[in-house]
Structure formats: structure tokens, C-alpha cells
């Protein structure tokens, strides 16, 4: 009898726990009759995002949702701009948000966004400028027929606002093959872009450095011009630029004349964010006004994959640097393949 009572009590306790777990979950009802049980993390851009234990993260069209109920307060902003933090419940097509400062009644279609209670409105955050930082390093080597050690390190700081981006960057690349340096390159630069009207922008940039393997003691490219966003979406941008530039190059070999000349600055920058990686492509073409056959062409393409810790990423790509009229005894094209570990933070 005692065992039977014990089992009965255990079953009752389990039922209460299960019932409590069910009551503690958020519920989203859909027009087709489905009940999604989980955690409503946000409403954004016409989607209701729900984290579930059984199907991961679900994104449901807001137009298909008939009712929402939460077990804890969330922040809700209506299309009129009104914000209230409170628990959400639904009855007969009406959504009610009850908070410490009162309550409001509305409908699902009139909710513009929701997020964590007490947090700042994401729409306001998007309008604020903020710094983001990135550090990268890669080391590559081999032994055998040839001994090779290649190291590279870079830093980047980006100040981004709703309509402009300011970026500082620097990178150093050094490679030793069979005891002799095969790469010794440093660069540092700044790039500022301001979208003054829709997809239209203006920019200024400057990059300088040296490349001892190419016998370049110092180089600098300063440019300014206008840009246009051929694609401007949350997960993809394609920007074309054209402007005026001034190129300066000085060489260690006295037989190679220095370059100080105005020219064109033409560039294309592309970025695409997928669910599992980011793809980036950059092209820059700088011909000399005095001699259009004297130009520099720079290309970089890479894809970036997040690691277990999302602050860490691995970046795999290729760089091409082509100088149509290099110094004496120097090849025109340099191609580099890289695999880099990247740490970013804000």
C-alpha cells in the first residue's frame, strides 16, 4: 500500500511539474490550427520568432498568427509608436499586454516589434553609432623540400551609424622561405563612406605602407568620390565607387623612377550574409591619368565561418595585387592564399 501511495504521489508530482512547464511556456496560435509552444524571442520585419525544444528556432509569418501568449513580460511596440512592457495574452482575436504601468488591447497585425523586456528598442539601437573591433592572425609553415614560415596579423576598427561608416585598418604580412624573406608587407588605411541620399554616397579613403619584396619603400593611394548601392538589403550589399585618386610610390632601386600622379579610383565592394557564412569581395582599380597603361589592380575575396564561440571566426580567401609597371626585376602579379582566425568584439 505504501508503495502504491508513493507511486501515486510521484505520478501526481510529475504531472504537476509537466503542467507547470507547459504553463511556463509561450504559445503562438496559427491560422491552420497549430499551437507553437516555446519562447517568443522577438517580432521583427513581419516575423514572429519562437525558440522551441523540439524544432529549434521557428520563424512564423506574422500575418499567419492569430494569437500570442507569453508567461513573462516582453517589450512590445505598436505601429503607432506606443511601447509597453508586460505579459501578453490573447482572447477572441484581441491581444492584451498587461504591464506595471497599465495595459493596452490591440491585434496581432498592429504589433510592429517585440524584444526582451527592459531592453532598448532595436530600432533606436540601429540609429546609434557604435564601434566594432576585429583582430586577425594566421600562421602557416612547412618543412621538407622547402622550409617555409608565413605569419600575418591585422587589426580593424569600424564606427558604424545608420548612414555612414568609418573604418581604420592595418595589416602586416611576413614570410620566410629557406631562410630568405619572400614576403614583407605592411599597410594601414582609413575609409569613410556617407550615404547622403538613399543609395547614393560619397567617400574618402587613404592607404599607405611598404612592400620590401617588391622594392616599394613607401606607397600611398588617396582617393575621394561618389558611390551607388546597386544592392542594399539587410543581408547583401553591392556598392560601386568612382572618384579621383593620387598615387605615390617610391622604390629602393634608383633605376626605378618614383611615381607621383593623379588618376582614377574605381571600386566594387560586395558582402553577402548567409545562414552559415559571410562572403566578401572587393575590387579596386587605379589607373594613372598620364598613362592609363600604368595602373594598380587589387582584389580580395574570402568567406567567413563562425566557430563554436561566435566571437571567433575562420576566414579563408585569396588576394591579388597587380601592378602593371612594377620596379626593375619585379613581377607584376602577387597572389596570396590565406586562412585566418578572426576575433571580433564591440
PyMOL commands that set and color helices and strands:
alter all, ss='L'
color gray80, all
select helices_A, chain A and resi 2-23+62-64+108-110+122-126
alter helices_A, ss='H'
color red, helices_A
select strands_A, chain A and resi 26-30+35-44+47-52+56-61+65-69+74-78+83-91+94-99+102-106+111-116+130-142+148-160+164-177+180-197+200-211+216-233+236-251+259-273+278-287+295-306+312-323+333-345
alter strands_A, ss='S'
color yellow, strands_A
deselect
rebuild
show_as cartoon
